[in-house]
Amino acid sequence: ERRMFVKPHEKNMGIGKFRDLLRRGRSGCDDRTNSHNGKIVNGNADAGVVPKIDSNGLEVFPLHHHSNCTDKAHSITDTESEVGRPPVVYYSRQNDCLRTEVSKLFSTQLFPPTFPFAEEAFGTGPPDAINLWIGNERSVSSMHKDHYENLFYVCSGQKEFVLCPPADVVFLQEGEFSSGTFCPRMHDNNEAGGESNNESNHSSWTVVADDNNTGNREEGLQHEMLEATTRWIEPDIKKYMENKANKATEEFPLLSKAHPIKVLVSEGEMLYIPSLWYHRVTQTCETVGVNYWYDMKFDSPHWCYFNFL
């Protein structure tokens, strides 16, 4: 079965609860919960009581169609995910959040509004976005590219980047994948009958499939459920770097021709990631970072060459 691109569940919470979840996750994490990969299968929420692991060591999640994340949903701040494992939390809004959502922090002038050398080098003016990132080693952003010139500064902790040049696009096997969203669900062990109580409840993660709708449901007009897709790179380049004889090489033979570079960025250091460079990102410990996105020039030879490939 082909894997699916799954977006994270978004939840509003105070910084105190976020910090507690982040640190509780670190104290209880293991190799399996560090993994950001999983396989999606058709099923129901109740099937996710005990995590199912496939032959590749990937966790299998039940998939729901024509649903939403409000059905029997609950707050991840109130309970842990299935079998007592804390959820993986990561502050990663990518919407100019440092200047918008946490504007009080930005107003302290701890962070410069721009870098003159960057504006001169890129020639596209001030940054389009300044983002705040907070996470630990349990959260992983899979290999992707951005249409921005990216300056990433580490305030505390350490970020781990695996970088590939744009020319590796022919080796990374980027493709169209069905997309969905993680959804936490509460289950009552007494649903079949009897009274419910908090001690008999358990929670699990399911996946709600995205869809593109045509027509108007409220007016009763005929509509078609279209599968939503997104472009995603399925193979994990880091696993290949760590073991070049693993299954990834057999399943994705072109991966062996890629040119990955691992870079560790520590507190007080800044990394420049050129636009269109692929990068896989995680942390080696609890880490706070800030990045500046400067617009790229779409009339540059790099953009034309990338699209030619």
N, C-alpha and C positions, 0 to 999 in steps of 0.2 A: 504494500500500500504506500502511495506517495504521501510525503509529509505535507503539512499545511502551515502557512504563515499565520501566527496567532499574536494579536496585539495584547498588551498588558491591560489588566483591570485598573481603572483609575478611581482613586478614592481621596476625598478631602479629609485631612486630619491635622491636628496641631503638631508643631515641631517636637513636642515632648513625646507624644505617642509614636511619631515616626522614628525618633531616636531609640525608643524602647524596643520597637519591632526590629529595627536594624541590628541592634546589639543582641537581642534574644535569638535572632536568626544565626548570628555568628557563633554563638555558644552551642547551638544544636545542629549545625550543618554537618553533612557528610558528603562523600564523593557524589552520591546520587542526587542530592539536592543542589549541589553546585552546578549540575548540568542545566543548560538552557534549552536543550533539545528534547522533544517529545513527539510521540506519534498520536494522531487523532483517529478514533474509530467511532462508528455509529453505536449509540447506546443510550442509556438513560442515566440520570444523575445518581440514582441509587446504586448503580454498578460501580461507583468510584469510592466505595468505603475503604477498601484495601487497595493500595496502588498496584497496578498491573505492569509488569516489566516484560518487554519483548526480548527476543534472542540477541538483540544488539545492545541490551542494557538501557533502552529508552523507556520512559514511562508512557503508558497509554492512557489517554484521556477520552471520556465519552463526548460525543458530538451531538449537538442539538440543532435542528433546522426550524425556521419560522418561530423563533422564540426571542426572548430578550433577557437582559440581566436583572430584571426586577422580580421575576418569579422566584419566590422562596430565597431571595438573596439576603445576605446578612453582612454585617460589617466585619472586615478582616481585623479590625482593631479589637474586637470583642472575643474572638476565638481563633485558634490556630487552624491551619489547613489539615487535611486528612491525617489520621494517626498521629496527631499532636505535633506535626512539623510546622514551624513558623513560616509564614509566607515570605517570599523574596520581595523586598521593598527597594525602590529606587526612585529618587527624585530626578526626573528627566523630562521637563516639559517642552523644551525646544521651541518656545514661543516668545522669546525675548523676556523670559520670566524674571530675570534679575531687575529689569527696569519696569516691570508691570506688576507681577504677582508679589514680589518682595521688594517693592520700591523703597520702603523705609530703610532696608539694608543698603540699597544702592545710594540713597540720599546721604549716607554717612561719609561718602567720598572715599571709602576704602578701596574702591575699584575705579580705575580711570575710565572715562567715557569713550575713549578711543586711543589709538597709538599712532602718532603722526608718521612714523616710519612706515606703518602698514598702509595708511592712506596714500602715501607717496608711491610705495611700491606697487600697490594693486590698482590705483587710479580710479577707484569706484566710490570714493567718499567715505563717510563714517560707517560703522558697522550696521548691518541690517538688524542684527539681534545680538544680545548678550545673555547667555544662559548660565544658570546655576545647576550643578550636578552633585548629588550626594548618594553614595552607595558603598557596597563592600564587595568582597570576592564572590559573593553568591550571584550577583547580577552581571549579565553578559549581554552586550549588544553585538548581534551577529554581523558578519562582514557586509558593509554597505558603502556607498559613496555619497557625497554631498556636493551640491552645486554652489559651494561657498569656499572662499579662502578662509581657513580655520586656524585661529590662534588659541591653543588650549593651555591654560595656566593651572597648576596644581597648588591649591592653598594649603592642604594638609593631606598626608597619606601618600599613596603612590598609584598612578594609573598605568595600565599595561595596554599598549597598542600593538596590533599586528597589522602592518601596512603592506599593500601591494600597489604597484604603479598602474595607471589607467590601461596600459597596453596588456595587462593580464586579464582584461575582460573576456578574452577568447578562451581562457583556461579555467576561470572560476565558475563557469556554467550557470550564469544567472538566468532565471526563467520566470514564467508566470505561474503563480500558485494560488489556490483557493485561500481565502483569508477568513479569519474569525477573531473572536475576542474571549479571553479568559473570564470566567464568571464564578464567583464563590457562591455556593449553595448550602443551605442548612437542611439537614434531613432529621426527621424524628423517628427514632427506632420504634415508636409505637404508632406510626402512621396507619398501620393495618387495622388498628383498633385500640381502644383504651385511651387513657388520659396521657397528655404529653407533659414532660417535665424537662428542665434544662439539662439535667444529668444524663438523660437518655438521648440527647441530641448529638449528632456528629456533623462535620462539615467536609466538603470536598470541592475540588476545582473541576469545572466542566468547561466546554468550549461551545460558544454560540456562533454559528456560521453567519458571516456577513452576506447580505444580498443587495442587489440593485433592483429596485422596484419600478415598474412602469404602470401608469394608471393611478387611480385614486381609490383606496380601499374604503374610505368613509362614505363615498358616494355610491359605492357598490359597483363601480365600473370594473370591467375585466382587466386584470393585470397579470403580468408575467413575473415570476420569481427568477431573476437572473443571478448567476453565481458571481460573487464579487471576487476579484483577483488582485494580486499585487506582485510586483517584481521582487524576487528574493534569491539569495545565494544559498543553496541547500547545504553543500559540504562545509564542514568546520575546518578551516585551514590550519588551525592550531593543532588539532588532533593529527593531521598529516605531518606537521613539523615535528611533533613529539615521537611519532612512529610512522616512518615512511612505508612500512610494510603492512599497514592496517587495511581494513576493509574499504576505507575511503579511496585508496588508490585503485582498488579493483572496480569500485562503482563509478568513480570519477577519474579516469586515467589521465585526463588533461591537467589535473591538479598538480601533477609532478613537474609540470613545466612552468608553474607560477613562480614568482620571486618574492616570497614573504620576508618581511623584516620585523623582528620583535624589538620594541622600544619601551623602556621603563622610564616614566617621567615622575620624579620625586618632588616633594614639597619645595616650593620656590623656583621650580623650573617651568619653562614654557616650550611647547612643541608646535611647530608650524606644519599643518597638514594641507598640502596644496589641493585645490578643487579637483574633483573627479578621482582622487586617490582613494582606493578602497581601504577600509580600516575596520578591524574587529576590536572591541574595547571592553575591558573589565578593570577591576581593581585588585591589588594584592592585599588590601586591608581596608578599614573604614577610611573613606577618601572624600574630600570636598574639592571641587574644581569649578573653574569659570572659563567659558570659551567665548570668543568674539568671532562672529560670522560676517565677513566682508563679501559683498556680491562678486561673483566671477564675471569675466568678460566673455559673453557668448559669441563675440565675433573674433575670438582668438583662434590661432591655428590649432591649439590643444583641443578645443571643443570640436572642431571639424575633423581632426584626426581620430578622436575618440569615437565619433559617430560613424566614421568610415570603418573602423574595426568592428 
